[in-house]
Amino acid sequence: MPVIEVKMWTGRSAEQKKELAESLTKTMAEIGQVSPQSVTVLFVEIEPENWAVGGKLFLTKQS
């Protein structure tokens, strides 16, 4: 039972998440040789102010 966790900033539409879930499920099923019904996709949406790269929060535009 594969579980795919996608962490991303908030703001994607339900349609975008649906399309991504379908694509990830199809790819996992094909490459992992599992049933698509066994694949779980979890979306974890994170506000930019809770995300940092290189020690810098994405509160505002990176300088």
Jmol script that loads the backbone (N, CA, C; Angstrom):
load data "model"
ATOM      1  N   MET A   1       0.845  -1.187   0.000  1.00  0.00           N
ATOM      2  CA  MET A   1       0.000   0.000   0.000  1.00  0.00           C
ATOM      3  C   MET A   1       0.885   1.243   0.000  1.00  0.00           C
ATOM      4  N   PRO A   2       1.255   1.746  -1.168  1.00  0.00           N
ATOM      5  CA  PRO A   2       2.079   2.947  -1.244  1.00  0.00           C
ATOM      6  C   PRO A   2       1.319   4.182  -0.769  1.00  0.00           C
ATOM      7  N   VAL A   3       2.032   5.039  -0.056  1.00  0.00           N
ATOM      8  CA  VAL A   3       1.491   6.328   0.371  1.00  0.00           C
ATOM      9  C   VAL A   3       2.424   7.405  -0.166  1.00  0.00           C
ATOM     10  N   ILE A   4       1.871   8.337  -0.916  1.00  0.00           N
ATOM     11  CA  ILE A   4       2.637   9.448  -1.464  1.00  0.00           C
ATOM     12  C   ILE A   4       2.194  10.709  -0.733  1.00  0.00           C
ATOM     13  N   GLU A   5       3.146  11.401  -0.109  1.00  0.00           N
ATOM     14  CA  GLU A   5       2.834  12.644   0.603  1.00  0.00           C
ATOM     15  C   GLU A   5       3.411  13.809  -0.195  1.00  0.00           C
ATOM     16  N   VAL A   6       2.549  14.750  -0.542  1.00  0.00           N
ATOM     17  CA  VAL A   6       2.950  15.924  -1.312  1.00  0.00           C
ATOM     18  C   VAL A   6       2.848  17.133  -0.390  1.00  0.00           C
ATOM     19  N   LYS A   7       3.984  17.767  -0.123  1.00  0.00           N
ATOM     20  CA  LYS A   7       3.998  18.986   0.685  1.00  0.00           C
ATOM     21  C   LYS A   7       4.171  20.159  -0.256  1.00  0.00           C
ATOM     22  N   MET A   8       3.278  21.119  -0.137  1.00  0.00           N
ATOM     23  CA  MET A   8       3.322  22.264  -1.040  1.00  0.00           C
ATOM     24  C   MET A   8       2.653  23.463  -0.383  1.00  0.00           C
ATOM     25  N   TRP A   9       2.937  24.623  -0.936  1.00  0.00           N
ATOM     26  CA  TRP A   9       2.293  25.820  -0.427  1.00  0.00           C
ATOM     27  C   TRP A   9       0.794  25.757  -0.697  1.00  0.00           C
ATOM     28  N   THR A  10       0.043  26.435   0.128  1.00  0.00           N
ATOM     29  CA  THR A  10      -1.397  26.528  -0.087  1.00  0.00           C
ATOM     30  C   THR A  10      -1.675  27.290  -1.380  1.00  0.00           C
ATOM     31  N   GLY A  11      -2.856  27.088  -1.914  1.00  0.00           N
ATOM     32  CA  GLY A  11      -3.271  27.888  -3.059  1.00  0.00           C
ATOM     33  C   GLY A  11      -3.612  27.107  -4.314  1.00  0.00           C
ATOM     34  N   ARG A  12      -3.336  25.804  -4.339  1.00  0.00           N
ATOM     35  CA  ARG A  12      -3.701  25.024  -5.521  1.00  0.00           C
ATOM     36  C   ARG A  12      -5.201  24.744  -5.487  1.00  0.00           C
ATOM     37  N   SER A  13      -5.811  24.708  -6.640  1.00  0.00           N
ATOM     38  CA  SER A  13      -7.248  24.443  -6.718  1.00  0.00           C
ATOM     39  C   SER A  13      -7.517  22.955  -6.524  1.00  0.00           C
ATOM     40  N   ALA A  14      -8.768  22.634  -6.239  1.00  0.00           N
ATOM     41  CA  ALA A  14      -9.178  21.239  -6.111  1.00  0.00           C
ATOM     42  C   ALA A  14      -8.934  20.497  -7.429  1.00  0.00           C
ATOM     43  N   GLU A  15      -9.148  21.154  -8.545  1.00  0.00           N
ATOM     44  CA  GLU A  15      -8.929  20.533  -9.845  1.00  0.00           C
ATOM     45  C   GLU A  15      -7.446  20.214 -10.054  1.00  0.00           C
ATOM     46  N   GLN A  16      -6.567  21.112  -9.650  1.00  0.00           N
ATOM     47  CA  GLN A  16      -5.127  20.852  -9.775  1.00  0.00           C
ATOM     48  C   GLN A  16      -4.718  19.660  -8.910  1.00  0.00           C
ATOM     49  N   LYS A  17      -5.235  19.607  -7.682  1.00  0.00           N
ATOM     50  CA  LYS A  17      -4.901  18.491  -6.790  1.00  0.00           C
ATOM     51  C   LYS A  17      -5.468  17.178  -7.326  1.00  0.00           C
ATOM     52  N   LYS A  18      -6.653  17.221  -7.902  1.00  0.00           N
ATOM     53  CA  LYS A  18      -7.259  16.025  -8.497  1.00  0.00           C
ATOM     54  C   LYS A  18      -6.392  15.510  -9.632  1.00  0.00           C
ATOM     55  N   GLU A  19      -5.950  16.406 -10.503  1.00  0.00           N
ATOM     56  CA  GLU A  19      -5.116  16.023 -11.638  1.00  0.00           C
ATOM     57  C   GLU A  19      -3.775  15.449 -11.160  1.00  0.00           C
ATOM     58  N   LEU A  20      -3.187  16.074 -10.159  1.00  0.00           N
ATOM     59  CA  LEU A  20      -1.921  15.592  -9.626  1.00  0.00           C
ATOM     60  C   LEU A  20      -2.090  14.222  -8.968  1.00  0.00           C
ATOM     61  N   ALA A  21      -3.159  14.049  -8.194  1.00  0.00           N
ATOM     62  CA  ALA A  21      -3.416  12.760  -7.542  1.00  0.00           C
ATOM     63  C   ALA A  21      -3.589  11.651  -8.578  1.00  0.00           C
ATOM     64  N   GLU A  22      -4.310  11.935  -9.643  1.00  0.00           N
ATOM     65  CA  GLU A  22      -4.521  10.945 -10.701  1.00  0.00           C
ATOM     66  C   GLU A  22      -3.198  10.574 -11.369  1.00  0.00           C
ATOM     67  N   SER A  23      -2.381  11.574 -11.657  1.00  0.00           N
ATOM     68  CA  SER A  23      -1.105  11.335 -12.318  1.00  0.00           C
ATOM     69  C   SER A  23      -0.132  10.559 -11.426  1.00  0.00           C
ATOM     70  N   LEU A  24      -0.036  10.958 -10.159  1.00  0.00           N
ATOM     71  CA  LEU A  24       0.848  10.260  -9.229  1.00  0.00           C
ATOM     72  C   LEU A  24       0.394   8.819  -9.012  1.00  0.00           C
ATOM     73  N   THR A  25      -0.905   8.621  -8.902  1.00  0.00           N
ATOM     74  CA  THR A  25      -1.451   7.280  -8.700  1.00  0.00           C
ATOM     75  C   THR A  25      -1.136   6.389  -9.895  1.00  0.00           C
ATOM     76  N   LYS A  26      -1.371   6.898 -11.091  1.00  0.00           N
ATOM     77  CA  LYS A  26      -1.117   6.133 -12.313  1.00  0.00           C
ATOM     78  C   LYS A  26       0.352   5.745 -12.412  1.00  0.00           C
ATOM     79  N   THR A  27       1.235   6.700 -12.167  1.00  0.00           N
ATOM     80  CA  THR A  27       2.665   6.438 -12.260  1.00  0.00           C
ATOM     81  C   THR A  27       3.129   5.433 -11.207  1.00  0.00           C
ATOM     82  N   MET A  28       2.666   5.606  -9.971  1.00  0.00           N
ATOM     83  CA  MET A  28       3.051   4.675  -8.901  1.00  0.00           C
ATOM     84  C   MET A  28       2.571   3.273  -9.208  1.00  0.00           C
ATOM     85  N   ALA A  29       1.338   3.155  -9.696  1.00  0.00           N
ATOM     86  CA  ALA A  29       0.777   1.839 -10.010  1.00  0.00           C
ATOM     87  C   ALA A  29       1.572   1.155 -11.117  1.00  0.00           C
ATOM     88  N   GLU A  30       1.928   1.926 -12.143  1.00  0.00           N
ATOM     89  CA  GLU A  30       2.672   1.349 -13.263  1.00  0.00           C
ATOM     90  C   GLU A  30       4.085   0.946 -12.853  1.00  0.00           C
ATOM     91  N   ILE A  31       4.820   1.856 -12.244  1.00  0.00           N
ATOM     92  CA  ILE A  31       6.217   1.589 -11.906  1.00  0.00           C
ATOM     93  C   ILE A  31       6.328   0.642 -10.716  1.00  0.00           C
ATOM     94  N   GLY A  32       5.457   0.813  -9.732  1.00  0.00           N
ATOM     95  CA  GLY A  32       5.507  -0.024  -8.539  1.00  0.00           C
ATOM     96  C   GLY A  32       4.795  -1.353  -8.680  1.00  0.00           C
ATOM     97  N   GLN A  33       4.137  -1.537  -9.812  1.00  0.00           N
ATOM     98  CA  GLN A  33       3.391  -2.765 -10.096  1.00  0.00           C
ATOM     99  C   GLN A  33       2.405  -3.087  -8.975  1.00  0.00           C
ATOM    100  N   VAL A  34       1.592  -2.083  -8.661  1.00  0.00           N
ATOM    101  CA  VAL A  34       0.540  -2.232  -7.656  1.00  0.00           C
ATOM    102  C   VAL A  34      -0.781  -1.776  -8.259  1.00  0.00           C
ATOM    103  N   SER A  35      -1.856  -2.109  -7.583  1.00  0.00           N
ATOM    104  CA  SER A  35      -3.181  -1.680  -8.011  1.00  0.00           C
ATOM    105  C   SER A  35      -3.348  -0.178  -7.731  1.00  0.00           C
ATOM    106  N   PRO A  36      -3.941   0.567  -8.654  1.00  0.00           N
ATOM    107  CA  PRO A  36      -4.194   1.983  -8.389  1.00  0.00           C
ATOM    108  C   PRO A  36      -5.035   2.191  -7.123  1.00  0.00           C
ATOM    109  N   GLN A  37      -5.915   1.247  -6.815  1.00  0.00           N
ATOM    110  CA  GLN A  37      -6.764   1.358  -5.631  1.00  0.00           C
ATOM    111  C   GLN A  37      -5.960   1.259  -4.331  1.00  0.00           C
ATOM    112  N   SER A  38      -4.728   0.766  -4.422  1.00  0.00           N
ATOM    113  CA  SER A  38      -3.910   0.635  -3.210  1.00  0.00           C
ATOM    114  C   SER A  38      -3.057   1.869  -2.941  1.00  0.00           C
ATOM    115  N   VAL A  39      -3.056   2.820  -3.871  1.00  0.00           N
ATOM    116  CA  VAL A  39      -2.211   4.013  -3.751  1.00  0.00           C
ATOM    117  C   VAL A  39      -2.974   5.123  -3.028  1.00  0.00           C
ATOM    118  N   THR A  40      -2.343   5.670  -1.998  1.00  0.00           N
ATOM    119  CA  THR A  40      -2.909   6.805  -1.258  1.00  0.00           C
ATOM    120  C   THR A  40      -2.056   8.035  -1.518  1.00  0.00           C
ATOM    121  N   VAL A  41      -2.698   9.166  -1.807  1.00  0.00           N
ATOM    122  CA  VAL A  41      -1.991  10.432  -1.996  1.00  0.00           C
ATOM    123  C   VAL A  41      -2.491  11.405  -0.927  1.00  0.00           C
ATOM    124  N   LEU A  42      -1.549  11.961  -0.180  1.00  0.00           N
ATOM    125  CA  LEU A  42      -1.878  12.932   0.868  1.00  0.00           C
ATOM    126  C   LEU A  42      -1.314  14.291   0.477  1.00  0.00           C
ATOM    127  N   PHE A  43      -2.143  15.321   0.577  1.00  0.00           N
ATOM    128  CA  PHE A  43      -1.679  16.680   0.319  1.00  0.00           C
ATOM    129  C   PHE A  43      -1.540  17.401   1.656  1.00  0.00           C
ATOM    130  N   VAL A  44      -0.352  17.917   1.909  1.00  0.00           N
ATOM    131  CA  VAL A  44      -0.086  18.700   3.112  1.00  0.00           C
ATOM    132  C   VAL A  44       0.190  20.114   2.625  1.00  0.00           C
ATOM    133  N   GLU A  45      -0.742  21.012   2.897  1.00  0.00           N
ATOM    134  CA  GLU A  45      -0.597  22.389   2.439  1.00  0.00           C
ATOM    135  C   GLU A  45       0.000  23.243   3.552  1.00  0.00           C
ATOM    136  N   ILE A  46       1.023  23.982   3.183  1.00  0.00           N
ATOM    137  CA  ILE A  46       1.776  24.763   4.148  1.00  0.00           C
ATOM    138  C   ILE A  46       1.761  26.234   3.731  1.00  0.00           C
ATOM    139  N   GLU A  47       1.494  27.101   4.676  1.00  0.00           N
ATOM    140  CA  GLU A  47       1.555  28.536   4.410  1.00  0.00           C
ATOM    141  C   GLU A  47       3.013  28.932   4.191  1.00  0.00           C
ATOM    142  N   PRO A  48       3.276  29.835   3.243  1.00  0.00           N
ATOM    143  CA  PRO A  48       4.657  30.227   2.959  1.00  0.00           C
ATOM    144  C   PRO A  48       5.432  30.716   4.185  1.00  0.00           C
ATOM    145  N   GLU A  49       4.746  31.342   5.136  1.00  0.00           N
ATOM    146  CA  GLU A  49       5.451  31.829   6.328  1.00  0.00           C
ATOM    147  C   GLU A  49       5.915  30.692   7.234  1.00  0.00           C
ATOM    148  N   ASN A  50       5.496  29.463   6.919  1.00  0.00           N
ATOM    149  CA  ASN A  50       5.938  28.291   7.674  1.00  0.00           C
ATOM    150  C   ASN A  50       6.932  27.454   6.879  1.00  0.00           C
ATOM    151  N   TRP A  51       7.535  28.054   5.855  1.00  0.00           N
ATOM    152  CA  TRP A  51       8.436  27.346   4.966  1.00  0.00           C
ATOM    153  C   TRP A  51       9.715  28.170   4.845  1.00  0.00           C
ATOM    154  N   ALA A  52      10.846  27.538   5.049  1.00  0.00           N
ATOM    155  CA  ALA A  52      12.126  28.237   4.939  1.00  0.00           C
ATOM    156  C   ALA A  52      13.094  27.411   4.107  1.00  0.00           C
ATOM    157  N   VAL A  53      13.909  28.104   3.333  1.00  0.00           N
ATOM    158  CA  VAL A  53      14.978  27.479   2.568  1.00  0.00           C
ATOM    159  C   VAL A  53      16.235  28.308   2.795  1.00  0.00           C
ATOM    160  N   GLY A  54      17.307  27.649   3.096  1.00  0.00           N
ATOM    161  CA  GLY A  54      18.556  28.367   3.331  1.00  0.00           C
ATOM    162  C   GLY A  54      18.478  29.288   4.528  1.00  0.00           C
ATOM    163  N   GLY A  55      17.630  28.949   5.492  1.00  0.00           N
ATOM    164  CA  GLY A  55      17.500  29.762   6.689  1.00  0.00           C
ATOM    165  C   GLY A  55      16.618  30.986   6.532  1.00  0.00           C
ATOM    166  N   LYS A  56      15.962  31.122   5.372  1.00  0.00           N
ATOM    167  CA  LYS A  56      15.121  32.299   5.128  1.00  0.00           C
ATOM    168  C   LYS A  56      13.674  31.880   4.920  1.00  0.00           C
ATOM    169  N   LEU A  57      12.794  32.502   5.705  1.00  0.00           N
ATOM    170  CA  LEU A  57      11.364  32.242   5.543  1.00  0.00           C
ATOM    171  C   LEU A  57      10.850  32.906   4.279  1.00  0.00           C
ATOM    172  N   PHE A  58       9.823  32.324   3.716  1.00  0.00           N
ATOM    173  CA  PHE A  58       9.187  32.888   2.537  1.00  0.00           C
ATOM    174  C   PHE A  58       8.065  33.847   2.927  1.00  0.00           C
ATOM    175  N   LEU A  59       8.345  34.742   3.855  1.00  0.00           N
ATOM    176  CA  LEU A  59       7.346  35.729   4.278  1.00  0.00           C
ATOM    177  C   LEU A  59       7.134  36.759   3.182  1.00  0.00           C
ATOM    178  N   THR A  60       8.202  37.137   2.567  1.00  0.00           N
ATOM    179  CA  THR A  60       8.159  38.117   1.491  1.00  0.00           C
ATOM    180  C   THR A  60       9.075  37.628   0.380  1.00  0.00           C
ATOM    181  N   LYS A  61       9.175  38.400  -0.652  1.00  0.00           N
ATOM    182  CA  LYS A  61      10.045  38.042  -1.748  1.00  0.00           C
ATOM    183  C   LYS A  61      11.474  37.826  -1.266  1.00  0.00           C
ATOM    184  N   GLN A  62      12.116  36.780  -1.736  1.00  0.00           N
ATOM    185  CA  GLN A  62      13.508  36.519  -1.378  1.00  0.00           C
ATOM    186  C   GLN A  62      14.395  37.623  -1.928  1.00  0.00           C
ATOM    187  N   SER A  63      15.367  38.023  -1.118  1.00  0.00           N
ATOM    188  CA  SER A  63      16.300  39.057  -1.615  1.00  0.00           C
ATOM    189  C   SER A  63      17.671  38.464  -1.837  1.00  0.00           C
TER     190      SER A  63
END
end "model"
wireframe off; spacefill off
backbone 0.3
color backbone group
